[in-house]
Amino acid sequence: MKRYRIIYEGQVQGVGMRGTLFMLARYYKVTGYARNMANGNVECEIQGSEDACKAFINASLERDSWIVIYDYVIKEKEVVLEEKAFTIKY
């Protein structure tokens, strides 16, 4: 089990980024959350098997018609054992 924090920078707010991350999380069966940050970035934490996390990250970086990612940072985090779902935080 792995957990990662990803910060997406670019045109990522107001374009469906959090909803896209939510759908990807369901598809790849990872838990965690996505939230908008005050500086215009989107923060996401995911948790699951290493393969599922890597597949989620790769899929999240694919080009979308509205979402434009200029840069991203990935950091490994400590696993949260009691986490059961992926949520969108407001």
Beta strands, then each sheet from edge to edge (+ up, - down):
strand 1: 2-11
strand 2: 31-36
strand 3: 42-48
strand 4: 68-76
strand 5: 86-89
sheet 1: 4+ 1- 3+ 2- 5-
end
